[in-house]
Each structure stands twice: as C-alpha cells, then as structure tokens.
Amino acid sequence: MALVANYPRTNFDLVYKESGLFLRALYNGEEGSYCLSMPVTNDIAMASGRETRGFPEEDGRYSFQA
C-alpha cells in the first residue's frame, strides 16, 4: 500500500508533502500494516511524526532535472 499526501495548510501552519510505503503484516495472529519508509518535506513534520508517533520519517526533499 502507498500513501501520497499534500498538506497545503495545517493547524500548525506547516506546509508539507509526505508519502509512505506500507506492507500488510501478521503479528501474533493479528493483521495490520508495517510502514517501511515515510519521506516528508518539512523538518518539523518529520520530527513530530518520528518522535511522538514512532513513524520512520525521513527527509524527502528531492529534485530531479532532465
């Protein structure tokens, strides 16, 4: 499963984008999801998700030029 989100406005005046890559998982007979990676484009959003919720967030500011 994949997640792609654009947050143009938030309660904390943060503007950022994030994505996530999830696998379906089974643990002790209970089904759920496991997040492999969650790149974000804002340092505050990254720290918030990583420190308070335990998400594997990382710097996701990439640019490509042809």
KERO-820370 format. One record per residue (C-alpha): residue number from 1; residue in one letter; chain; z, x, y. Coordinates in Angstrom, 3 decimals. Layout:
REM residues N
NUM,a,A,Z,X,Y
...
//
This chain:
REM residues 66
1,m,A,0.000,0.000,0.000
2,a,A,-0.760,1.248,3.504
3,l,A,0.633,0.335,6.911
4,v,A,-1.098,0.947,10.243
5,a,A,0.623,-0.272,13.413
6,n,A,0.111,-0.015,17.156
7,y,A,3.146,-0.786,19.319
8,p,A,1.846,-1.112,22.915
9,r,A,5.244,-2.446,24.044
10,t,A,8.752,-2.352,22.531
11,n,A,12.299,-3.303,23.552
12,f,A,12.957,0.375,24.337
13,d,A,9.842,0.948,26.490
14,l,A,8.306,3.123,23.780
15,v,A,4.566,3.046,23.262
16,y,A,3.543,4.492,19.924
17,k,A,1.458,4.199,16.788
18,e,A,2.595,4.675,13.224
19,s,A,1.267,4.487,9.714
20,g,A,2.802,4.618,6.287
21,l,A,1.791,5.227,2.712
22,f,A,3.811,3.393,0.052
23,l,A,3.850,3.332,-3.745
24,r,A,5.080,0.487,-5.874
25,a,A,8.151,1.658,-7.757
26,l,A,10.527,0.583,-10.506
27,y,A,14.160,1.766,-10.440
28,n,A,16.785,0.559,-12.930
29,g,A,14.603,-2.429,-13.729
30,e,A,14.215,-3.432,-10.059
31,e,A,10.802,-3.392,-8.377
32,g,A,10.348,-2.069,-4.879
33,s,A,8.373,0.336,-2.714
34,y,A,8.685,4.046,-2.098
35,c,A,7.445,5.461,1.211
36,l,A,5.653,8.791,0.778
37,s,A,4.897,9.507,4.417
38,m,A,5.186,7.777,7.793
39,p,A,3.475,9.612,10.675
40,v,A,4.323,8.386,14.213
41,t,A,3.054,9.412,17.654
42,n,A,6.348,9.396,19.576
43,d,A,9.307,11.772,19.140
44,i,A,11.941,9.146,19.958
45,a,A,10.470,6.655,17.491
46,m,A,10.278,9.409,14.876
47,a,A,13.924,10.425,15.324
48,s,A,15.096,6.816,15.364
49,g,A,13.372,5.881,12.122
50,r,A,14.305,9.107,10.366
51,e,A,17.940,9.389,11.465
52,t,A,19.018,5.726,11.441
53,r,A,16.884,4.278,8.636
54,g,A,16.026,7.285,6.480
55,f,A,12.239,6.853,6.755
56,p,A,10.214,10.014,6.040
57,e,A,8.723,10.003,9.545
58,e,A,6.805,12.993,10.843
59,d,A,4.726,13.945,13.873
60,g,A,1.468,12.055,13.599
61,r,A,-0.335,13.155,16.760
62,y,A,-3.692,14.299,15.508
63,s,A,-7.031,14.591,17.219
64,f,A,-10.465,15.061,15.727
65,q,A,-13.586,16.178,17.502
66,a,A,-17.108,16.162,16.130
//
